[in-house]
Amino acid sequence: MKRTVLTLATTALLAGLALPLAASAADEDLQKKVDQLSKEIELLKGQVKKVDDKSLGKWLTIGGDYRFRVDSLHGETMGYSNAPTFMGALQRDPATSGFFATPMAQAMLSSTKYSAVAGLTPNAMMGNFIGYLTAPGGAYAGNPAAAMAHLQALGAGAYTPEYKPKNETLYTNKFGLDLHAKATQNVTVTAKLDMYKTSGAQDDTATTGDYFADRVGAFDGTVGHVPTDSKLNVDRVYATWSNILDQPLWFSVGRRPSTNGAPSNLKMNTERPGNGGTPALLVDYAFDGMTLGFAPDIDALPGAYTKLCYGRGFDSGLKTPTNSIKDTDMLGIAIIPVDTDPLRVWLQWNRGFNIFDFPVMYNSAFGNTAPSVNLGDIDWYGAGAMTTLKNVGPGTLNFFADFGMSITHPNNNVSANAGFQGLMTGGFLAPEAPKDRTGWAAYAGVRYDLPSKTKIGFEYNHGSKNWITFAPAADDMWTSKVGTRGNVFEPYIIQELNLKPVSSYLSKAFFKIGYQYYDFEYTGSNNWVGAPQKISAIQSSDLLLMTPLKKAHDVYATFEVKF
């Protein structure tokens, strides 16, 4: 009996000792499984992160815009003599066409130096033709009176009385596609593709003419900004390397974001262009080039940065005995001492080197054109600011002021294709000795934003007699308003639709109605070839390369979508 009890007690004791051992083993096994599961979860997280990092939404941002626009254009010209018409008549007329084959004419027409054509005037040119017509064998040999009458008849055919050009309903469609890709750490690629066409056309005929140099035809710096056809053109594409050497330093190269700069974003109802833009008063041109920027952290100058910019405006190709044209380049320095939400201040200097006479254009108002001579250099200086004041009455007040100055530095060259005019010098068949000329412009505007998403704006700009800008890509139909030698007034109203954004937080749709009134005081707005003339003083006998507009009106309305 005692042995049985002892056996049972021993068994119970051993069982009691074994239970903790079994439980401990089970816990260890469970812990191993938990650890293994944790490792698998971490591995899965890493795989998901890799997949997520490579998903389109993480490295590629897509946006864009669409705009339908209707313009009602009306203008008023001055009576003048059309130089291309007169020269064409002389070349076609049987009595005078032979003159252009004479050694004297050939030498003159091939001249690109002012010194070779100094003293030439329309009257002197007429004297040369009279000498040709009255020489032995000429159509009016020995009869200068008849020769003069013949030339006067040809000249009368070139006279263009004043008239009122108009296009009461110009419809255009504009589409843009924005792409922003994160290629590697600190390296991005940004692109914008644009289509801009006139309804019912596949060319620029409806929106170009012989009124202004920037609207004679479409060329490299304006493609996608002047209505042409339905092709999707590359308006801009550039790569940016940021945080170089872990410093606030960046380098960017490609087709530059040098159009639609501040303060034009207010009227266009878009966001500020950021550190890649240029002041719209000085430059609105699709350049190919590069930028080196630096953004120091200065407490007293929030958001400050500076940039060194370079652009290529024209490549002249291989230099040969028959091609001595130089490349046209632009160099600029931008200093932005303050760039915050309520205040942005900018200072700018640009220099254009080896400015050409005509850009490369096809089927323009003057036919096919290309640079034939370099006319000199131009300096531009600018300073401006824009600010936002909240809680001004029921809404927000935005306003800006900008000032620009241009200084031309002509060389001794003149353009035979432009009647021997130089860089802001001379008239048609009336060359002038090279002389630096200084012009200036002022640009100011205001926009008041109401809680109802109604935005009411007004802009005004004035350009002096010798003012010249580099802004042919500006979003204006008649001509780039900031290049006007005279005054431009523009009121507008924007009404955004109160709809929830879907594609991005910046998405919106709105209507805009506006009116532009141009009051031209001098000829040659947006044209650096030839000296300006007072429009009110133009005579019917004055030979001009372009039709002088004294006033222009544009009433426009748009429906726009940003996505």
DRENTI-439669 format. One record per residue (C-alpha): residue number from 1; x, y, z. Coordinates in steps of 0.02 Angstrom, whole numbers, plus 50000, padded with zeros to 5 digits. Layout:
KOLDREN;NUM;X;Y;Z
...
END
This chain:
KOLDREN;1;50000;50000;50000
KOLDREN;2;50138;50120;50048
KOLDREN;3;50231;50075;49888
KOLDREN;4;50076;50111;49784
KOLDREN;5;50052;50279;49865
KOLDREN;6;50235;50321;49838
KOLDREN;7;50223;50272;49656
KOLDREN;8;50072;50382;49628
KOLDREN;9;50154;50528;49715
KOLDREN;10;50310;50508;49611
KOLDREN;11;50209;50501;49451
KOLDREN;12;50112;50656;49497
KOLDREN;13;50271;50748;49539
KOLDREN;14;50351;50701;49374
KOLDREN;15;50195;50752;49279
KOLDREN;16;50194;50919;49367
KOLDREN;17;50374;50946;49319
KOLDREN;18;50340;50896;49137
KOLDREN;19;50196;51018;49109
KOLDREN;20;50302;51177;49119
KOLDREN;21;50432;51097;49007
KOLDREN;22;50299;51058;48876
KOLDREN;23;50224;51231;48891
KOLDREN;24;50396;51310;48870
KOLDREN;25;50428;51208;48714
KOLDREN;26;50261;51261;48641
KOLDREN;27;50298;51444;48678
KOLDREN;28;50466;51432;48592
KOLDREN;29;50386;51354;48441
KOLDREN;30;50253;51488;48437
KOLDREN;31;50384;51625;48452
KOLDREN;32;50480;51551;48307
KOLDREN;33;50322;51554;48202
KOLDREN;34;50287;51735;48254
KOLDREN;35;50465;51786;48211
KOLDREN;36;50454;51699;48044
KOLDREN;37;50287;51782;48008
KOLDREN;38;50359;51953;48054
KOLDREN;39;50503;51926;47934
KOLDREN;40;50382;51878;47796
KOLDREN;41;50275;52031;47831
KOLDREN;42;50427;52146;47824
KOLDREN;43;50481;52063;47662
KOLDREN;44;50307;52086;47592
KOLDREN;45;50306;52269;47645
KOLDREN;46;50470;52295;47555
KOLDREN;47;50403;52213;47398
KOLDREN;48;50244;52318;47406
KOLDREN;49;50348;52476;47429
KOLDREN;50;50455;52433;47279
KOLDREN;51;50300;52405;47174
KOLDREN;52;50220;52563;47243
KOLDREN;53;50377;52666;47210
KOLDREN;54;50375;52609;47029
KOLDREN;55;50190;52639;47002
KOLDREN;56;50146;52780;46882
KOLDREN;57;50068;52887;47016
KOLDREN;58;50231;52893;47113
KOLDREN;59;50348;52949;46975
KOLDREN;60;50239;53022;46837
KOLDREN;61;50119;53168;46851
KOLDREN;62;50003;53205;46706
KOLDREN;63;49902;53364;46684
KOLDREN;64;49852;53487;46552
KOLDREN;65;49728;53613;46489
KOLDREN;66;49600;53644;46353
KOLDREN;67;49535;53811;46290
KOLDREN;68;49403;53863;46167
KOLDREN;69;49417;54046;46121
KOLDREN;70;49320;54166;46012
KOLDREN;71;49391;54336;45962
KOLDREN;72;49311;54483;45875
KOLDREN;73;49451;54585;45797
KOLDREN;74;49437;54762;45727
KOLDREN;75;49576;54881;45676
KOLDREN;76;49609;55049;45594
KOLDREN;77;49757;55078;45477
KOLDREN;78;49843;55233;45408
KOLDREN;79;49861;55266;45222
KOLDREN;80;50037;55228;45159
KOLDREN;81;50137;55156;45013
KOLDREN;82;50168;54970;45025
KOLDREN;83;50354;54940;44997
KOLDREN;84;50343;54756;44945
KOLDREN;85;50205;54799;44821
KOLDREN;86;50308;54940;44745
KOLDREN;87;50467;54836;44732
KOLDREN;88;50369;54692;44658
KOLDREN;89;50295;54806;44526
KOLDREN;90;50468;54868;44478
KOLDREN;91;50532;54690;44462
KOLDREN;92;50385;54633;44355
KOLDREN;93;50367;54785;44243
KOLDREN;94;50449;54755;44072
KOLDREN;95;50520;54931;44068
KOLDREN;96;50605;54924;44238
KOLDREN;97;50640;54739;44272
KOLDREN;98;50805;54743;44180
KOLDREN;99;50874;54870;44303
KOLDREN;100;50893;54736;44436
KOLDREN;101;51017;54642;44326
KOLDREN;102;51134;54791;44307
KOLDREN;103;51301;54787;44400
KOLDREN;104;51250;54939;44502
KOLDREN;105;51088;54857;44560
KOLDREN;106;51171;54690;44593
KOLDREN;107;51305;54773;44699
KOLDREN;108;51175;54870;44797
KOLDREN;109;51056;54724;44825
KOLDREN;110;51196;54615;44891
KOLDREN;111;51255;54748;45013
KOLDREN;112;51240;54714;45199
KOLDREN;113;51347;54859;45260
KOLDREN;114;51280;55030;45296
KOLDREN;115;51437;55108;45224
KOLDREN;116;51397;55031;45054
KOLDREN;117;51223;55106;45045
KOLDREN;118;51246;55267;45144
KOLDREN;119;51156;55410;45061
KOLDREN;120;51025;55301;44980
KOLDREN;121;50850;55375;44986
KOLDREN;122;50688;55336;44894
KOLDREN;123;50718;55490;44785
KOLDREN;124;50895;55434;44746
KOLDREN;125;50828;55263;44700
KOLDREN;126;50702;55344;44584
KOLDREN;127;50844;55442;44505
KOLDREN;128;50936;55279;44468
KOLDREN;129;50781;55208;44383
KOLDREN;130;50757;55366;44280
KOLDREN;131;50938;55355;44225
KOLDREN;132;50909;55175;44172
KOLDREN;133;50747;55212;44080
KOLDREN;134;50815;55364;43987
KOLDREN;135;50982;55289;43938
KOLDREN;136;51009;55237;43756
KOLDREN;137;50909;55078;43731
KOLDREN;138;50799;55116;43880
KOLDREN;139;50609;55115;43871
KOLDREN;140;50605;55306;43878
KOLDREN;141;50773;55352;43803
KOLDREN;142;50798;55539;43809
KOLDREN;143;50627;55569;43886
KOLDREN;144;50645;55593;44075
KOLDREN;145;50469;55664;44093
KOLDREN;146;50392;55505;44022
KOLDREN;147;50506;55399;44131
KOLDREN;148;50453;55495;44286
KOLDREN;149;50269;55475;44240
KOLDREN;150;50293;55288;44219
KOLDREN;151;50375;55270;44389
KOLDREN;152;50242;55377;44471
KOLDREN;153;50109;55263;44398
KOLDREN;154;50196;55112;44473
KOLDREN;155;50209;55203;44638
KOLDREN;156;50025;55247;44635
KOLDREN;157;49987;55062;44625
KOLDREN;158;50078;55037;44789
KOLDREN;159;49974;55165;44882
KOLDREN;160;49863;55082;45011
KOLDREN;161;49725;55195;45079
KOLDREN;162;49673;55179;45259
KOLDREN;163;49550;55040;45295
KOLDREN;164;49475;54942;45440
KOLDREN;165;49530;54760;45446
KOLDREN;166;49416;54646;45544
KOLDREN;167;49376;54467;45587
KOLDREN;168;49215;54466;45683
KOLDREN;169;49218;54283;45736
KOLDREN;170;49387;54200;45751
KOLDREN;171;49372;54029;45835
KOLDREN;172;49524;53939;45903
KOLDREN;173;49556;53779;46001
KOLDREN;174;49707;53756;46114
KOLDREN;175;49758;53595;46201
KOLDREN;176;49907;53565;46313
KOLDREN;177;49973;53406;46394
KOLDREN;178;50092;53421;46542
KOLDREN;179;50208;53281;46596
KOLDREN;180;50322;53279;46747
KOLDREN;181;50430;53126;46777
KOLDREN;182;50545;53082;46923
KOLDREN;183;50684;52990;46834
KOLDREN;184;50808;52964;46976
KOLDREN;185;50841;53041;47144
KOLDREN;186;50854;53230;47116
KOLDREN;187;50831;53217;46927
KOLDREN;188;50666;53256;46843
KOLDREN;189;50604;53280;46665
KOLDREN;190;50464;53403;46627
KOLDREN;191;50373;53417;46460
KOLDREN;192;50229;53514;46386
KOLDREN;193;50148;53468;46221
KOLDREN;194;50036;53597;46136
KOLDREN;195;49910;53602;45996
KOLDREN;196;49841;53771;45944
KOLDREN;197;49736;53788;45788
KOLDREN;198;49607;53898;45705
KOLDREN;199;49437;53819;45681
KOLDREN;200;49416;53771;45499
KOLDREN;201;49600;53788;45453
KOLDREN;202;49764;53693;45456
KOLDREN;203;49879;53844;45439
KOLDREN;204;49910;54015;45516
KOLDREN;205;49831;54120;45378
KOLDREN;206;49684;54179;45484
KOLDREN;207;49793;54243;45626
KOLDREN;208;49944;54316;45536
KOLDREN;209;49971;54460;45416
KOLDREN;210;50084;54607;45375
KOLDREN;211;50037;54714;45526
KOLDREN;212;50164;54659;45656
KOLDREN;213;50331;54568;45649
KOLDREN;214;50280;54440;45781
KOLDREN;215;50124;54393;45683
KOLDREN;216;50194;54388;45506
KOLDREN;217;50203;54199;45522
KOLDREN;218;50241;54061;45645
KOLDREN;219;50423;54023;45687
KOLDREN;220;50524;53921;45811
KOLDREN;221;50495;54033;45961
KOLDREN;222;50307;54045;45935
KOLDREN;223;50257;53869;45883
KOLDREN;224;50114;53817;45996
KOLDREN;225;50080;53998;46043
KOLDREN;226;50014;54061;45875
KOLDREN;227;49869;53963;45798
KOLDREN;228;49934;53851;45659
KOLDREN;229;49874;53671;45636
KOLDREN;230;49819;53518;45735
KOLDREN;231;49994;53448;45764
KOLDREN;232;50045;53417;45944
KOLDREN;233;50209;53513;45958
KOLDREN;234;50339;53504;46095
KOLDREN;235;50322;53673;46177
KOLDREN;236;50446;53633;46315
KOLDREN;237;50546;53484;46377
KOLDREN;238;50690;53496;46498
KOLDREN;239;50785;53393;46626
KOLDREN;240;50826;53464;46798
KOLDREN;241;50959;53404;46920
KOLDREN;242;50923;53473;47093
KOLDREN;243;51016;53470;47260
KOLDREN;244;51184;53461;47175
KOLDREN;245;51318;53414;47304
KOLDREN;246;51179;53422;47435
KOLDREN;247;51169;53609;47408
KOLDREN;248;51021;53718;47354
KOLDREN;249;51092;53716;47178
KOLDREN;250;51009;53656;47019
KOLDREN;251;51049;53637;46835
KOLDREN;252;50917;53625;46700
KOLDREN;253;50935;53601;46512
KOLDREN;254;50815;53582;46365
KOLDREN;255;50675;53680;46284
KOLDREN;256;50647;53806;46419
KOLDREN;257;50492;53862;46518
KOLDREN;258;50520;54037;46451
KOLDREN;259;50341;54076;46401
KOLDREN;260;50188;54135;46499
KOLDREN;261;50294;54204;46641
KOLDREN;262;50240;54313;46786
KOLDREN;263;50134;54416;46799
KOLDREN;264;50034;54347;46652
KOLDREN;265;49978;54202;46764
KOLDREN;266;49848;54318;46844
KOLDREN;267;49755;54348;46680
KOLDREN;268;49779;54168;46625
KOLDREN;269;49710;54107;46793
KOLDREN;270;49855;53987;46820
KOLDREN;271;49977;53957;46961
KOLDREN;272;50137;54057;46973
KOLDREN;273;50266;53988;46851
KOLDREN;274;50392;53946;46988
KOLDREN;275;50580;53966;46978
KOLDREN;276;50586;53915;46794
KOLDREN;277;50492;54063;46722
KOLDREN;278;50546;54231;46650
KOLDREN;279;50465;54403;46669
KOLDREN;280;50333;54416;46532
KOLDREN;281;50374;54599;46499
KOLDREN;282;50550;54555;46439
KOLDREN;283;50541;54378;46370
KOLDREN;284;50399;54270;46303
KOLDREN;285;50488;54156;46180
KOLDREN;286;50510;53967;46174
KOLDREN;287;50698;53957;46195
KOLDREN;288;50812;53806;46190
KOLDREN;289;50945;53826;46324
KOLDREN;290;50998;53796;46503
KOLDREN;291;50992;53869;46678
KOLDREN;292;51103;53862;46832
KOLDREN;293;51011;53914;46989
KOLDREN;294;51052;53940;47173
KOLDREN;295;50930;53964;47317
KOLDREN;296;51022;54017;47477
KOLDREN;297;50931;54005;47643
KOLDREN;298;50924;54187;47702
KOLDREN;299;50802;54227;47842
KOLDREN;300;50783;54408;47788
KOLDREN;301;50748;54356;47607
KOLDREN;302;50621;54214;47610
KOLDREN;303;50617;54110;47452
KOLDREN;304;50763;54204;47373
KOLDREN;305;50855;54129;47226
KOLDREN;306;50959;54180;47077
KOLDREN;307;50983;54105;46904
KOLDREN;308;51105;54115;46760
KOLDREN;309;51012;54077;46598
KOLDREN;310;51070;54043;46421
KOLDREN;311;50965;54016;46265
KOLDREN;312;50992;53983;46080
KOLDREN;313;50872;54082;45971
KOLDREN;314;50943;54032;45802
KOLDREN;315;51077;53911;45743
KOLDREN;316;51159;53969;45582
KOLDREN;317;51228;53798;45535
KOLDREN;318;51395;53764;45455
KOLDREN;319;51501;53915;45413
KOLDREN;320;51544;53918;45228
KOLDREN;321;51606;54050;45105
KOLDREN;322;51423;54091;45071
KOLDREN;323;51361;54080;45251
KOLDREN;324;51436;54203;45373
KOLDREN;325;51281;54222;45483
KOLDREN;326;51316;54201;45668
KOLDREN;327;51210;54108;45795
KOLDREN;328;51085;54212;45893
KOLDREN;329;51100;54185;46081
KOLDREN;330;51024;54254;46240
KOLDREN;331;51109;54270;46409
KOLDREN;332;51015;54320;46565
KOLDREN;333;51035;54344;46752
KOLDREN;334;50883;54336;46865
KOLDREN;335;50883;54388;47047
KOLDREN;336;50726;54354;47147
KOLDREN;337;50758;54425;47322
KOLDREN;338;50586;54374;47388
KOLDREN;339;50469;54237;47329
KOLDREN;340;50327;54199;47449
KOLDREN;341;50139;54178;47434
KOLDREN;342;50101;54360;47477
KOLDREN;343;50249;54440;47387
KOLDREN;344;50363;54406;47239
KOLDREN;345;50499;54527;47182
KOLDREN;346;50609;54505;47028
KOLDREN;347;50759;54588;46947
KOLDREN;348;50816;54537;46773
KOLDREN;349;50952;54572;46646
KOLDREN;350;50959;54493;46473
KOLDREN;351;51069;54518;46322
KOLDREN;352;51028;54458;46148
KOLDREN;353;51183;54428;46042
KOLDREN;354;51189;54437;45851
KOLDREN;355;51006;54480;45826
KOLDREN;356;50943;54424;45654
KOLDREN;357;50833;54521;45532
KOLDREN;358;50702;54388;45493
KOLDREN;359;50672;54220;45578
KOLDREN;360;50648;54059;45481
KOLDREN;361;50467;54058;45422
KOLDREN;362;50373;53965;45287
KOLDREN;363;50224;54036;45192
KOLDREN;364;50227;54196;45295
KOLDREN;365;50156;54363;45241
KOLDREN;366;50325;54390;45155
KOLDREN;367;50341;54213;45089
KOLDREN;368;50481;54101;45150
KOLDREN;369;50608;54196;45254
KOLDREN;370;50770;54162;45346
KOLDREN;371;50903;54265;45434
KOLDREN;372;51014;54351;45306
KOLDREN;373;51119;54463;45419
KOLDREN;374;51159;54497;45601
KOLDREN;375;51108;54672;45652
KOLDREN;376;51186;54691;45825
KOLDREN;377;51146;54661;46009
KOLDREN;378;51009;54712;46130
KOLDREN;379;51014;54735;46319
KOLDREN;380;50859;54720;46427
KOLDREN;381;50836;54770;46609
KOLDREN;382;50683;54737;46714
KOLDREN;383;50615;54753;46891
KOLDREN;384;50445;54706;46955
KOLDREN;385;50339;54641;47098
KOLDREN;386;50172;54557;47125
KOLDREN;387;50079;54537;47288
KOLDREN;388;49922;54462;47363
KOLDREN;389;49820;54544;47500
KOLDREN;390;49689;54436;47584
KOLDREN;391;49530;54495;47669
KOLDREN;392;49516;54656;47570
KOLDREN;393;49330;54678;47586
KOLDREN;394;49248;54511;47550
KOLDREN;395;49387;54450;47436
KOLDREN;396;49573;54443;47394
KOLDREN;397;49668;54578;47301
KOLDREN;398;49811;54535;47182
KOLDREN;399;49912;54669;47096
KOLDREN;400;50079;54691;47007
KOLDREN;401;50192;54822;46932
KOLDREN;402;50334;54791;46810
KOLDREN;403;50460;54904;46724
KOLDREN;404;50575;54866;46579
KOLDREN;405;50711;54953;46480
KOLDREN;406;50789;54905;46314
KOLDREN;407;50951;54969;46239
KOLDREN;408;50994;54923;46060
KOLDREN;409;51175;54913;45999
KOLDREN;410;51171;54907;45808
KOLDREN;411;51325;54859;45711
KOLDREN;412;51366;54922;45536
KOLDREN;413;51251;54795;45453
KOLDREN;414;51085;54826;45366
KOLDREN;415;50957;54705;45295
KOLDREN;416;50938;54711;45106
KOLDREN;417;50779;54608;45125
KOLDREN;418;50705;54746;45235
KOLDREN;419;50753;54890;45120
KOLDREN;420;50923;54919;45204
KOLDREN;421;50853;54949;45378
KOLDREN;422;50961;54909;45529
KOLDREN;423;50934;54871;45712
KOLDREN;424;50807;55006;45758
KOLDREN;425;50883;55117;45623
KOLDREN;426;50831;55184;45454
KOLDREN;427;50678;55170;45344
KOLDREN;428;50640;55072;45187
KOLDREN;429;50770;55122;45056
KOLDREN;430;50829;55253;45181
KOLDREN;431;50972;55177;45282
KOLDREN;432;51034;55266;45437
KOLDREN;433;51202;55265;45526
KOLDREN;434;51205;55145;45675
KOLDREN;435;51155;55225;45838
KOLDREN;436;51110;55153;46008
KOLDREN;437;50929;55183;46058
KOLDREN;438;50849;55166;46229
KOLDREN;439;50667;55124;46258
KOLDREN;440;50562;55086;46410
KOLDREN;441;50397;55006;46458
KOLDREN;442;50283;54999;46610
KOLDREN;443;50157;54862;46646
KOLDREN;444;50033;54858;46791
KOLDREN;445;49878;54762;46836
KOLDREN;446;49755;54711;46971
KOLDREN;447;49639;54564;47000
KOLDREN;448;49507;54552;47135
KOLDREN;449;49449;54377;47184
KOLDREN;450;49277;54358;47262
KOLDREN;451;49212;54212;47367
KOLDREN;452;49091;54172;47224
KOLDREN;453;49244;54121;47121
KOLDREN;454;49222;54278;47016
KOLDREN;455;49386;54365;46972
KOLDREN;456;49385;54541;46903
KOLDREN;457;49546;54608;46826
KOLDREN;458;49619;54756;46734
KOLDREN;459;49790;54778;46653
KOLDREN;460;49879;54926;46572
KOLDREN;461;50045;54939;46484
KOLDREN;462;50138;55077;46394
KOLDREN;463;50290;55066;46282
KOLDREN;464;50397;55212;46225
KOLDREN;465;50451;55254;46048
KOLDREN;466;50608;55147;46051
KOLDREN;467;50545;55007;46163
KOLDREN;468;50578;54831;46101
KOLDREN;469;50544;54669;46193
KOLDREN;470;50572;54486;46151
KOLDREN;471;50396;54420;46177
KOLDREN;472;50321;54356;46013
KOLDREN;473;50245;54204;46100
KOLDREN;474;50130;54308;46211
KOLDREN;475;49948;54252;46217
KOLDREN;476;49879;54397;46115
KOLDREN;477;49797;54391;45944
KOLDREN;478;49840;54558;45862
KOLDREN;479;50018;54567;45929
KOLDREN;480;50108;54542;46094
KOLDREN;481;50034;54683;46195
KOLDREN;482;50189;54707;46304
KOLDREN;483;50287;54754;46146
KOLDREN;484;50168;54894;46099
KOLDREN;485;50239;55067;46065
KOLDREN;486;50092;55156;46138
KOLDREN;487;49957;55103;46260
KOLDREN;488;49855;54946;46290
KOLDREN;489;49705;54935;46407
KOLDREN;490;49631;54766;46454
KOLDREN;491;49486;54732;46573
KOLDREN;492;49430;54552;46599
KOLDREN;493;49318;54446;46709
KOLDREN;494;49339;54262;46755
KOLDREN;495;49201;54152;46824
KOLDREN;496;49256;53984;46891
KOLDREN;497;49128;53845;46902
KOLDREN;498;49097;53790;47081
KOLDREN;499;49138;53608;47048
KOLDREN;500;49240;53484;47150
KOLDREN;501;49414;53450;47076
KOLDREN;502;49441;53269;47024
KOLDREN;503;49602;53244;46926
KOLDREN;504;49706;53357;47042
KOLDREN;505;49682;53489;47173
KOLDREN;506;49724;53620;47041
KOLDREN;507;49589;53562;46921
KOLDREN;508;49457;53690;46875
KOLDREN;509;49344;53750;46737
KOLDREN;510;49301;53931;46701
KOLDREN;511;49237;54060;46578
KOLDREN;512;49330;54221;46538
KOLDREN;513;49274;54377;46446
KOLDREN;514;49395;54518;46406
KOLDREN;515;49432;54666;46295
KOLDREN;516;49597;54733;46229
KOLDREN;517;49614;54909;46162
KOLDREN;518;49777;54953;46074
KOLDREN;519;49823;55135;46047
KOLDREN;520;49979;55134;45939
KOLDREN;521;50086;55291;45942
KOLDREN;522;50235;55231;45838
KOLDREN;523;50263;55102;45702
KOLDREN;524;50360;54942;45728
KOLDREN;525;50284;54871;45887
KOLDREN;526;50376;54706;45923
KOLDREN;527;50495;54740;45778
KOLDREN;528;50679;54780;45798
KOLDREN;529;50709;54808;45611
KOLDREN;530;50699;54992;45563
KOLDREN;531;50672;55153;45659
KOLDREN;532;50499;55193;45729
KOLDREN;533;50393;55326;45647
KOLDREN;534;50257;55431;45727
KOLDREN;535;50097;55351;45662
KOLDREN;536;50000;55514;45655
KOLDREN;537;50137;55587;45542
KOLDREN;538;50137;55449;45410
KOLDREN;539;50113;55515;45233
KOLDREN;540;50033;55424;45087
KOLDREN;541;50200;55421;44996
KOLDREN;542;50296;55342;45141
KOLDREN;543;50365;55172;45091
KOLDREN;544;50334;55051;45235
KOLDREN;545;50370;54865;45249
KOLDREN;546;50216;54834;45358
KOLDREN;547;50041;54905;45365
KOLDREN;548;50033;55034;45505
KOLDREN;549;49890;55007;45627
KOLDREN;550;49841;55158;45731
KOLDREN;551;49709;55070;45837
KOLDREN;552;49655;54891;45867
KOLDREN;553;49516;54809;45966
KOLDREN;554;49495;54629;46024
KOLDREN;555;49339;54570;46116
KOLDREN;556;49366;54391;46170
KOLDREN;557;49282;54252;46269
KOLDREN;558;49349;54083;46323
KOLDREN;559;49296;53921;46404
KOLDREN;560;49444;53838;46488
KOLDREN;561;49478;53678;46583
KOLDREN;562;49634;53642;46686
KOLDREN;563;49664;53462;46736
END
